[in-house]
Amino acid sequence: MQEIICHIGFPKTGTTFLQKKVFPNIKNVNYLAGGKIKQLLHDVVQKDDSFYNKFKTRAQLIQLHNSNLNMLFSNEQLTGHHIKTEFPNRTQIARRLKAAGVNKIIITIRNQSDVLESSYKQYIKSGGVLKISKFFDLNNNLNPILYIDYFNYVKIIELYSEIFGLENVKILQFEDIFSKNTTFYNQLASFLKVENIDFKNSPELKVNKSLSNFSTKLLRVINHFTYHSYSPSSLISKKLSSVFFYKTLRLINSPKNEKKLISKYENEIYSHFLGSNSLLKERYNINLHEKYFALKKWNKLE
């Protein structure tokens, strides 16, 4: 019997790259692009039980699985939302995927320091105006935009292992996607039961360039006056949106070997996740990249 395999993210772990460059190019796998399954997954994540029809979802998914090959689909929202929420009910999402006929789960993770940096820059790109100290809070004393415990990976891995069985849950690291070794692609191929994925012959492997620290700080100020998702009104023309300024700044000012914006918080971040990352390494026998544990001493920024 052919299997239905779901990649649930996390966001900022190379999901867009995987969805556009890797998954569609894997031979002998029926990859279902996001547009074909968008509404179905929206219902899985968002609908209340009183409106959700699990039998309809299962029938739709089985109908889409009209191939002799294993089917794969991907959507990072299945891990819940980390912005302005304590998350949709992630246990409910997992159970709905199981009831819909999904057999296996792929989870991609990334060291928390890098993922928080990337999340903050994405927030500014989308029109955010808060300083990084107000964006997330390590001590839960404020009302942050981002809840950092969303990136406690043990919690969701435990959840999916309980529902699907540990042998049917594969954890892959973002840090291996662009490395010279083939760990990520070999493990992915083995889990999908296909021949080795020749990533060297796939489209160019590269990480999207982000804004420099200066440009990010400048865009945060500009966002106070422009049209964007956080503010549907603006003091200037909608044509000069946050997206317009982001694209302009990206062309003229890219980061070059500079410290992270969150550099003065890195020790706290590593300490906050030390226990869960150690448990992740020991319990699930994952050879975590050193970035998950690399405590550093940074001078406080002015």
C-alpha positions in Angstrom: 0.0 0.0 0.0 1.4 3.4 -1.0 1.9 6.0 1.8 0.8 9.6 2.3 3.7 11.6 3.8 3.4 15.1 5.2 6.1 17.6 5.8 4.9 20.0 8.5 7.7 22.5 8.7 8.8 24.4 11.0 8.8 27.9 9.3 12.2 29.5 8.6 13.7 26.0 8.2 14.1 26.1 4.5 10.5 25.1 3.8 10.1 27.3 0.7 13.3 26.0 -0.8 12.2 22.4 -0.2 8.8 23.0 -1.6 10.1 24.7 -4.8 13.4 23.1 -5.5 13.7 19.8 -3.7 10.3 18.0 -3.3 9.1 18.5 -6.9 12.3 17.0 -8.3 12.3 13.8 -6.3 11.8 10.9 -8.6 9.1 8.2 -7.9 7.2 10.4 -5.4 3.9 12.1 -6.2 4.5 15.6 -4.8 1.4 17.6 -4.3 2.1 21.3 -4.7 0.5 23.6 -2.0 -2.1 25.2 -4.3 -3.9 21.9 -4.9 -4.3 21.3 -1.2 -4.5 24.8 0.3 -8.1 24.8 1.3 -8.0 21.3 2.7 -5.1 22.2 5.0 -6.7 25.4 5.9 -9.6 23.4 7.3 -7.3 21.0 9.1 -5.6 23.9 10.9 -8.3 26.5 11.4 -11.8 25.0 11.5 -13.5 24.4 14.8 -14.7 20.8 15.4 -18.3 21.9 15.0 -17.6 22.8 11.4 -14.8 20.4 10.5 -15.7 17.3 8.5 -13.0 14.6 9.0 -14.7 12.3 6.5 -14.7 14.9 3.8 -11.0 15.7 4.4 -10.1 12.0 4.2 -12.1 11.5 1.0 -10.5 14.5 -0.6 -7.0 13.5 0.3 -7.5 9.9 -0.9 -8.9 11.3 -4.2 -5.8 13.4 -4.6 -3.6 10.3 -4.0 -4.5 8.8 -7.3 -1.0 7.4 -8.1 0.9 4.2 -7.6 3.6 6.3 -5.9 3.9 7.5 -2.4 2.4 11.0 -2.1 4.1 13.9 -0.4 2.8 17.3 0.6 4.2 20.2 2.7 2.8 23.0 4.7 4.7 24.8 7.6 1.4 26.1 9.1 0.7 22.5 10.3 3.1 23.2 13.2 0.8 26.0 14.3 1.4 29.7 14.2 4.1 31.4 16.3 3.1 35.0 15.7 0.5 36.7 18.0 -0.9 33.4 19.3 -0.4 30.6 21.8 -0.8 28.3 18.8 -3.8 26.6 17.2 -4.4 23.3 18.9 -1.4 21.3 17.5 -2.7 18.1 19.0 -5.9 18.5 17.1 -4.0 19.1 13.8 -1.9 16.0 14.3 -4.9 13.8 15.0 -6.7 15.2 12.0 -3.8 14.4 9.7 -3.8 10.8 11.1 -7.5 10.5 10.6 -7.2 11.8 7.0 -4.9 8.9 6.1 -1.4 10.5 6.5 1.1 7.7 7.3 4.4 9.5 7.9 5.6 12.9 9.1 8.7 14.9 8.2 9.7 17.7 10.6 12.5 20.2 9.8 14.2 22.1 12.6 16.8 24.8 12.9 18.9 26.1 15.8 16.8 28.6 17.8 19.2 31.5 17.6 19.2 31.6 13.8 15.5 30.9 13.5 14.6 33.7 15.9 16.8 36.1 13.9 15.2 35.0 10.7 11.7 35.3 12.2 12.4 38.9 13.4 13.6 40.0 10.0 10.5 38.4 8.4 8.4 40.3 10.8 10.0 43.6 9.8 9.7 42.6 6.1 6.0 42.2 6.7 5.6 45.6 8.2 6.5 45.2 11.9 7.6 48.2 13.9 8.6 46.7 17.3 12.2 46.6 18.4 13.6 43.1 18.8 13.4 43.3 22.6 9.6 43.7 22.3 9.3 41.1 19.5 10.0 38.1 21.8 10.5 37.7 25.6 12.6 35.0 27.2 11.0 35.4 30.6 7.4 35.7 29.5 7.0 39.0 31.4 5.7 40.9 28.4 3.1 40.4 25.7 5.5 39.5 22.8 4.6 39.1 19.2 6.5 35.8 19.0 6.3 33.0 21.6 9.7 31.4 21.6 8.6 28.1 23.1 7.0 27.4 19.8 10.5 26.4 18.8 10.8 23.9 21.6 11.0 21.0 19.2 10.7 18.2 21.8 7.0 19.1 22.4 5.9 18.6 18.9 8.1 15.6 18.2 6.7 13.9 21.3 3.2 14.7 20.0 3.7 13.2 16.5 5.6 10.2 17.8 2.8 9.3 20.1 0.2 9.6 17.4 2.1 8.2 14.3 4.8 6.1 16.0 8.4 7.2 16.4 9.5 5.1 13.4 7.1 7.1 11.2 8.4 10.6 12.2 11.6 11.9 10.6 13.5 14.9 12.0 15.8 16.7 9.6 18.0 19.7 10.3 18.1 22.9 8.3 21.9 23.1 8.9 22.3 20.1 6.6 20.4 21.3 3.7 23.1 23.6 2.3 26.2 21.7 3.7 28.7 19.9 1.5 27.7 16.5 3.0 24.7 14.6 1.8 23.2 13.8 5.3 19.9 15.7 4.7 19.2 14.2 1.3 20.3 10.7 2.1 18.1 10.6 5.2 15.2 12.1 3.2 15.6 9.6 0.4 15.7 6.7 2.9 12.5 7.9 4.7 10.7 8.3 1.4 12.0 4.9 0.2 13.5 6.3 -3.0 16.9 6.2 -4.6 19.4 8.8 -3.3 18.5 12.3 -4.2 21.1 13.9 -6.4 20.9 17.4 -5.0 24.0 18.5 -7.0 22.1 18.2 -10.2 19.0 20.0 -8.8 18.5 23.8 -9.1 21.2 25.9 -7.5 21.3 25.5 -3.7 21.4 28.9 -2.1 19.9 30.7 0.9 17.8 33.8 0.2 19.7 36.9 1.1 18.2 38.9 4.0 18.6 42.6 4.8 21.6 43.9 6.6 21.2 45.0 10.2 21.2 48.6 9.2 18.6 48.1 6.5 16.4 46.1 8.9 16.5 48.9 11.5 15.8 51.5 8.8 12.8 49.5 7.4 11.4 49.2 10.9 11.2 53.0 11.1 9.9 53.3 7.6 7.1 50.8 8.5 5.5 53.4 10.8 4.5 55.4 7.7 3.8 52.8 5.0 1.1 50.4 3.9 1.6 46.8 5.0 -0.2 43.8 6.6 0.0 45.2 10.1 -1.4 48.6 9.0 -3.9 48.7 6.2 -3.8 52.5 6.2 -0.7 54.6 5.7 0.6 58.2 5.8 1.9 57.9 2.2 0.8 56.3 -1.0 0.0 52.6 -1.0 2.4 52.3 -4.0 5.2 53.0 -1.6 4.5 50.0 0.6 6.8 48.2 3.1 7.3 45.6 0.4 8.6 48.3 -2.0 11.1 49.6 0.5 12.2 46.1 1.4 12.9 45.2 -2.2 14.8 48.5 -2.7 16.9 48.0 0.5 17.6 44.4 -0.4 19.2 45.6 -3.7 21.5 48.2 -2.2 22.4 46.8 1.2 23.0 43.1 1.9 24.6 41.7 5.1 28.3 41.1 5.1 29.8 39.1 8.0 28.0 41.1 10.6 26.7 40.1 14.1 23.1 39.0 14.4 20.6 41.6 15.5 19.8 39.3 18.4 23.5 38.7 19.3 23.2 40.2 22.8 20.4 37.7 23.6 22.1 34.6 22.3 23.4 33.3 25.6 19.9 33.6 27.0 18.5 31.8 24.0 20.9 29.0 24.1 20.4 28.6 27.9 16.6 28.7 27.5 16.6 25.8 25.0 19.6 23.9 26.5 17.4 21.4 28.3 15.0 20.6 25.5 17.8 20.4 22.9 19.8 18.0 25.1 16.7 15.9 25.5 16.1 16.0 21.7 19.7 14.8 21.1 19.6 12.0 23.7 16.1 10.7 23.5 15.8 10.7 19.7 19.5 10.0 19.0 19.9 13.1 16.7 23.4 14.3 16.0 22.4 18.0 16.5 24.6 20.6 14.9 26.8 22.5 17.3 24.8 25.7 16.8 22.1 24.3 19.0 24.4 24.4 22.0 27.0 27.1 21.1 27.0 29.4 24.1 28.9 32.6 23.3 29.9 35.7 25.2 28.8 38.8 23.4 29.4 42.4 24.5 26.2 44.1 25.1 25.2 46.4 22.2 24.8 50.0 22.9 
